[in-house]
Amino acid sequence: MKPQFDLASLVRKNILSLKPYSSARDEFSGSEGIFLDANENPFGTYNRYPDPRQKALKKALSELKDMPQEQIFIGNGSDEVIDLIFRVFGNPGTDSVIICPPTYGMYEVSANINDIRVIPIPLRDDFQLDIDAILERIRKDESVKLVFVCSPNNPTGNTLRDIDAILDNFNGIVVIDEAYIDFCPESSHLADLRQYPNLIVMQTFSKAWALAGARVGIAYAQPEIIALLNKTKPPYNVSKLNQEAALKALSKKKTTQYRIATILEQKKILAEKLPTLSFVKKVYPSDANFLLVEMENADAVYTHLIEKKVITRNRSSQVKNCIRITVGSPKENRILMNELKKMEQ
């Protein structure tokens, strides 16, 4: 039987006792008045500090996701969210995190920055979680404080199954990165937050919402976890411009839905056309906005495309002879296929 979850036992002691910085906009959150409290320049359009709690953006997300605002954290990109999770829950030089390569590289980089030991438990040959190996390591190694999984996974593109087996048997923090969930036919794990108090679900505005340049990441979790992230983050971690960009995107849901539908249709076309090339050995199934493609010689294909100003991602270091191809616009995808066909001539 799974023991009772104890959040306080997982949090670094200095974070538990941390008194957060109180910014001028924390102490007075009104929108009208003569502001002489924050040493701002009285002139200009963006002369005032942004809302440190991103209340308008959280309200919009709350309505979209049917999630209480107290369960929403906004970060300066998902990378800030990842770093904060390590800073809140990982004791440097003591605790460990399980990651499941091939996967998003920032989990390992951020763990290393925070001096958290990385325990890689690779995906199986079918790119699914090795649940038995993960649970065995959790059972034997008390240093394991966190598990990071990406679903749909980057760079493989597939949805990971059986994550609930980890949640059912682990009382540490489980982070599910759903950066590509809007392209996926499977449901989000947001509903699982009701059942699992140790779960953090990450999403982002970078992919489906077309705001990679704005750097707006999201974490959904229990209010107690969100409160810990809020008190650990810098006071003004998300700029006013970025909050406004995210709110504008949320106000144009039909545009986003149309773009997603276009990307999914284009992905289907690419998945059908790529295998017709003699040097393409396999196109892996994908629930994301990209395809992982196995080539006879990925390095040669990647170099050829670079020379033609078509930029893909060589993932051979993670999956042998594989290139990750992001689904572009119809025009971009036609150029990609034309350049690849030239390699057969």
C-alpha positions as CSV (number, residue, x, y, z in Angstrom):
1,M,0.0,0.0,0.0
2,K,1.3,3.4,-0.9
3,P,2.3,5.5,2.2
4,Q,0.6,8.8,2.9
5,F,2.0,11.7,0.9
6,D,4.0,14.1,3.0
7,L,4.9,17.2,1.0
8,A,7.0,18.9,3.7
9,S,9.3,15.9,3.8
10,L,10.2,16.4,0.1
11,V,10.9,20.2,0.2
12,R,14.3,21.5,0.8
13,K,14.5,22.9,4.4
14,N,15.7,26.3,3.3
15,I,12.8,26.6,0.9
16,L,10.3,25.7,3.6
17,S,11.7,28.4,5.8
18,L,12.2,30.9,3.0
19,K,10.7,34.3,3.4
20,P,10.0,35.4,-0.2
21,Y,10.8,38.9,-1.5
22,S,7.8,41.2,-1.2
23,S,7.7,43.4,-4.3
24,A,6.0,46.7,-4.6
25,R,3.3,45.1,-6.7
26,D,2.7,42.4,-4.1
27,E,2.1,45.1,-1.5
28,F,-0.2,47.2,-3.6
29,S,-2.0,45.4,-6.5
30,G,-4.4,48.1,-7.6
31,S,-4.3,49.5,-11.2
32,E,-5.1,53.2,-10.5
33,G,-3.3,55.8,-8.6
34,I,0.0,57.8,-8.5
35,F,2.7,55.1,-8.3
36,L,5.7,56.4,-6.3
37,D,6.5,53.1,-4.6
38,A,8.7,51.0,-7.0
39,N,11.3,53.5,-8.2
40,E,9.9,53.2,-11.8
41,N,10.3,55.8,-14.5
42,P,7.0,57.8,-14.6
43,F,7.3,58.0,-18.5
44,G,6.8,55.4,-21.1
45,T,4.5,52.6,-22.2
46,Y,6.2,49.7,-20.3
47,N,7.6,51.7,-17.5
48,R,5.6,49.8,-14.8
49,Y,6.6,46.4,-13.4
50,P,4.3,43.6,-14.5
51,D,1.9,41.8,-12.3
52,P,4.1,39.4,-10.3
53,R,1.2,36.9,-9.9
54,Q,0.0,37.1,-13.5
55,K,-3.6,37.2,-12.3
56,A,-5.3,38.0,-15.6
57,L,-3.5,35.2,-17.4
58,K,-4.2,32.7,-14.7
59,K,-7.9,33.7,-14.8
60,A,-8.0,33.0,-18.5
61,L,-6.2,29.7,-18.1
62,S,-8.5,28.8,-15.2
63,E,-11.5,29.2,-17.4
64,L,-9.9,27.3,-20.3
65,K,-8.7,24.4,-18.3
66,D,-11.4,24.3,-15.6
67,M,-8.6,24.6,-13.1
68,P,-8.6,26.8,-9.9
69,Q,-6.2,29.7,-10.2
70,E,-4.4,28.5,-7.0
71,Q,-3.3,25.5,-9.0
72,I,-1.6,27.4,-11.8
73,F,2.0,28.6,-12.0
74,I,3.3,30.8,-14.8
75,G,7.0,30.6,-15.6
76,N,9.5,32.3,-17.9
77,G,9.2,29.4,-20.3
78,S,9.0,25.8,-19.1
79,D,12.7,25.8,-18.5
80,E,12.2,28.1,-15.5
81,V,9.5,25.8,-14.2
82,I,11.9,22.8,-14.5
83,D,14.7,24.7,-12.7
84,L,12.3,25.8,-9.9
85,I,11.1,22.3,-9.3
86,F,14.7,21.1,-8.8
87,R,15.4,24.1,-6.5
88,V,12.3,23.5,-4.4
89,F,12.5,19.7,-4.1
90,G,16.2,18.7,-4.8
91,N,18.8,18.8,-2.1
92,P,22.1,19.5,-3.9
93,G,24.6,16.6,-3.7
94,T,22.1,14.4,-2.0
95,D,18.9,13.8,-4.0
96,S,18.4,12.1,-7.4
97,V,16.0,12.4,-10.4
98,I,15.0,9.7,-12.8
99,I,14.7,10.6,-16.4
100,C,13.9,8.4,-19.3
101,P,16.1,9.0,-22.4
102,P,15.8,9.7,-25.2
103,T,13.9,12.8,-23.9
104,Y,14.1,16.5,-23.5
105,G,17.7,17.5,-22.6
106,M,16.9,20.3,-20.2
107,Y,15.8,17.9,-17.4
108,E,19.4,16.6,-17.2
109,V,21.0,20.0,-17.7
110,S,18.9,21.6,-15.0
111,A,19.5,18.7,-12.7
112,N,23.3,19.1,-13.2
113,I,23.1,22.9,-12.6
114,N,21.3,22.2,-9.3
115,D,23.7,19.3,-8.4
116,I,21.0,16.7,-8.5
117,R,22.2,13.2,-9.5
118,V,20.7,12.0,-12.7
119,I,19.5,8.4,-13.0
120,P,18.8,7.6,-16.6
121,I,16.4,4.7,-17.1
122,P,16.1,4.5,-21.0
123,L,12.8,3.9,-22.8
124,R,12.3,0.4,-24.1
125,D,12.8,-0.4,-27.8
126,D,9.2,0.6,-28.4
127,F,9.9,4.0,-26.8
128,Q,7.7,3.2,-23.8
129,L,8.6,3.5,-20.1
130,D,10.5,0.7,-18.5
131,I,8.1,0.6,-15.6
132,D,9.6,-2.4,-13.9
133,A,13.1,-0.8,-13.9
134,I,11.7,2.6,-12.7
135,L,9.8,1.0,-9.8
136,E,12.7,-1.2,-8.8
137,R,15.0,1.8,-8.6
138,I,12.5,3.8,-6.6
139,R,12.1,1.0,-4.2
140,K,15.8,0.4,-3.7
141,D,17.1,4.0,-3.8
142,E,15.9,6.4,-1.2
143,S,17.7,9.3,-2.8
144,V,15.2,9.4,-5.7
145,K,13.1,12.5,-5.1
146,L,11.8,13.2,-8.6
147,V,10.7,11.6,-11.8
148,F,10.5,13.5,-15.1
149,V,8.6,12.2,-18.0
150,C,7.7,13.9,-21.3
151,S,4.4,12.8,-23.0
152,P,4.1,13.1,-25.9
153,N,7.8,12.5,-25.7
154,N,10.5,14.6,-27.4
155,P,12.2,13.4,-29.7
156,T,10.3,10.2,-30.2
157,G,6.9,11.9,-30.6
158,N,4.8,9.1,-28.9
159,T,2.5,9.3,-25.9
160,L,3.9,7.4,-22.9
161,R,1.7,4.8,-21.3
162,D,1.5,3.5,-17.7
163,I,2.6,6.7,-16.0
164,D,-0.1,6.0,-13.4
165,A,2.0,3.0,-12.3
166,I,4.7,5.4,-11.1
167,L,2.1,7.7,-9.4
168,D,0.6,4.7,-7.6
169,N,3.9,3.5,-6.3
170,F,6.0,6.6,-5.7
171,N,5.6,9.4,-3.1
172,G,8.2,11.7,-4.6
173,I,7.4,14.4,-7.2
174,V,6.3,13.2,-10.6
175,V,6.5,15.8,-13.4
176,I,4.7,15.1,-16.7
177,D,5.8,17.5,-19.4
178,E,2.9,18.0,-21.8
179,A,4.5,20.5,-24.1
180,Y,2.9,18.8,-27.2
181,I,-0.4,17.8,-25.7
182,D,-2.5,20.0,-28.0
183,F,-1.4,18.0,-31.0
184,C,-2.2,14.7,-29.2
185,P,-5.4,12.6,-29.5
186,E,-5.0,11.4,-25.9
187,S,-6.3,13.3,-22.9
188,S,-4.1,15.5,-20.7
189,H,-3.1,14.3,-17.2
190,L,-4.6,17.4,-15.7
191,A,-7.6,15.3,-14.4
192,D,-5.1,13.2,-12.4
193,L,-4.3,16.1,-10.2
194,R,-7.4,15.3,-8.2
195,Q,-6.1,11.9,-7.3
196,Y,-2.3,12.4,-7.0
197,P,-1.0,15.2,-4.7
198,N,2.6,14.6,-5.9
199,L,1.9,15.3,-9.5
200,I,3.0,18.4,-11.5
201,V,1.8,18.8,-15.1
202,M,3.7,21.2,-17.3
203,Q,2.3,22.8,-20.4
204,T,3.5,25.7,-22.6
205,F,2.5,28.5,-24.9
206,S,5.6,27.7,-27.1
207,K,4.1,25.0,-29.4
208,A,0.4,25.0,-30.2
209,W,-0.1,28.6,-29.2
210,A,2.8,29.8,-31.4
211,L,4.6,31.8,-28.7
212,A,8.0,30.2,-28.4
213,G,9.5,33.7,-28.6
214,A,7.4,34.9,-25.6
215,R,8.7,32.3,-23.1
216,V,5.6,31.5,-21.2
217,G,5.5,28.1,-19.4
218,I,2.8,26.7,-17.2
219,A,2.7,24.3,-14.2
220,Y,-0.5,22.8,-12.8
221,A,-0.3,21.2,-9.3
222,Q,-1.8,21.2,-5.9
223,P,-2.1,24.7,-4.3
224,E,0.7,23.8,-1.8
225,I,3.1,23.0,-4.5
226,I,2.2,26.1,-6.5
227,A,2.7,28.3,-3.4
228,L,6.3,26.9,-3.1
229,L,7.1,27.7,-6.7
230,N,5.6,31.2,-6.3
231,K,7.7,32.0,-3.2
232,T,10.9,30.7,-4.9
233,K,10.6,32.4,-8.2
234,P,12.0,35.9,-9.0
235,P,9.3,38.6,-8.3
236,Y,8.8,39.7,-11.9
237,N,9.6,36.5,-13.7
238,V,7.2,37.0,-16.7
239,S,7.2,40.3,-18.4
240,K,4.1,42.4,-19.2
241,L,4.7,42.0,-22.9
242,N,4.8,38.2,-22.5
243,Q,1.7,38.1,-20.4
244,E,-0.1,40.3,-22.9
245,A,1.0,38.0,-25.8
246,A,-0.3,34.9,-24.0
247,L,-3.6,36.6,-23.2
248,K,-3.9,37.7,-26.9
249,A,-3.3,34.1,-28.0
250,L,-6.0,32.8,-25.7
251,S,-8.4,35.3,-27.1
252,K,-7.9,33.8,-30.6
253,K,-8.8,30.1,-29.9
254,K,-10.3,29.6,-33.4
255,T,-7.0,30.7,-35.0
256,T,-5.0,28.3,-32.8
257,Q,-7.5,25.4,-33.6
258,Y,-7.1,26.1,-37.3
259,R,-3.3,26.1,-37.1
260,I,-3.3,22.9,-35.1
261,A,-5.6,21.2,-37.7
262,T,-3.3,22.4,-40.5
263,I,-0.2,21.1,-38.7
264,L,-1.8,17.7,-38.1
265,E,-2.9,17.5,-41.8
266,Q,0.6,18.4,-42.9
267,K,2.1,15.8,-40.6
268,K,-0.1,13.2,-42.1
269,I,1.0,14.2,-45.6
270,L,4.7,14.1,-44.6
271,A,4.3,10.7,-42.9
272,E,2.9,9.3,-46.1
273,K,5.5,10.9,-48.4
274,L,8.7,10.4,-46.5
275,P,8.7,6.6,-46.7
276,T,8.6,6.8,-50.5
277,L,12.2,8.0,-50.4
278,S,14.7,5.2,-50.8
279,F,17.0,6.3,-48.0
280,V,14.2,6.6,-45.4
281,K,14.0,3.5,-43.3
282,K,11.2,4.4,-40.9
283,V,8.9,7.2,-39.9
284,Y,7.9,6.8,-36.3
285,P,4.3,7.4,-35.2
286,S,3.9,10.8,-33.6
287,D,1.4,12.5,-31.4
288,A,3.3,15.8,-31.5
289,N,4.1,18.4,-34.2
290,F,7.2,16.7,-35.4
291,L,8.3,13.4,-36.9
292,L,11.3,11.2,-35.9
293,V,12.6,9.8,-39.1
294,E,15.3,7.0,-39.4
295,M,17.6,7.4,-42.4
296,E,20.3,5.2,-43.9
297,N,22.7,8.0,-43.3
298,A,21.2,10.8,-41.1
299,D,24.4,12.8,-41.0
300,A,24.5,13.1,-44.8
301,V,20.8,14.0,-45.0
302,Y,21.1,16.6,-42.3
303,T,24.1,18.2,-43.9
304,H,22.5,18.3,-47.3
305,L,19.4,20.0,-45.9
306,I,21.6,22.5,-44.0
307,E,23.3,23.4,-47.3
308,K,19.9,24.1,-48.8
309,K,18.9,26.3,-45.8
310,V,16.4,23.6,-44.6
311,I,17.1,23.2,-40.9
312,T,16.1,20.0,-39.1
313,R,17.5,18.4,-35.9
314,N,20.0,15.6,-36.1
315,R,19.0,13.3,-33.2
316,S,21.5,10.5,-34.0
317,S,23.2,11.0,-30.6
318,Q,19.9,9.9,-29.0
319,V,18.3,7.6,-31.6
320,K,20.7,6.1,-34.1
321,N,20.5,7.6,-37.6
322,C,17.4,9.6,-36.8
323,I,16.4,13.2,-37.8
324,R,13.6,15.1,-36.1
325,I,11.6,17.1,-38.5
326,T,9.2,19.7,-37.3
327,V,6.1,20.0,-39.3
328,G,6.3,23.4,-41.1
329,S,3.8,25.3,-43.3
330,P,2.6,23.7,-46.5
331,K,5.1,25.7,-48.5
332,E,8.0,24.8,-46.1
333,N,7.1,21.1,-46.3
334,R,7.0,21.1,-50.1
335,I,10.5,22.6,-50.1
336,L,11.7,20.0,-47.6
337,M,10.4,17.1,-49.8
338,N,11.8,18.7,-53.0
339,E,15.3,18.9,-51.4
340,L,15.1,15.4,-50.1
341,K,14.0,14.0,-53.5
342,K,17.1,15.7,-55.0
343,M,19.2,13.3,-52.9
344,E,17.8,10.4,-55.0
345,Q,18.8,11.9,-58.3
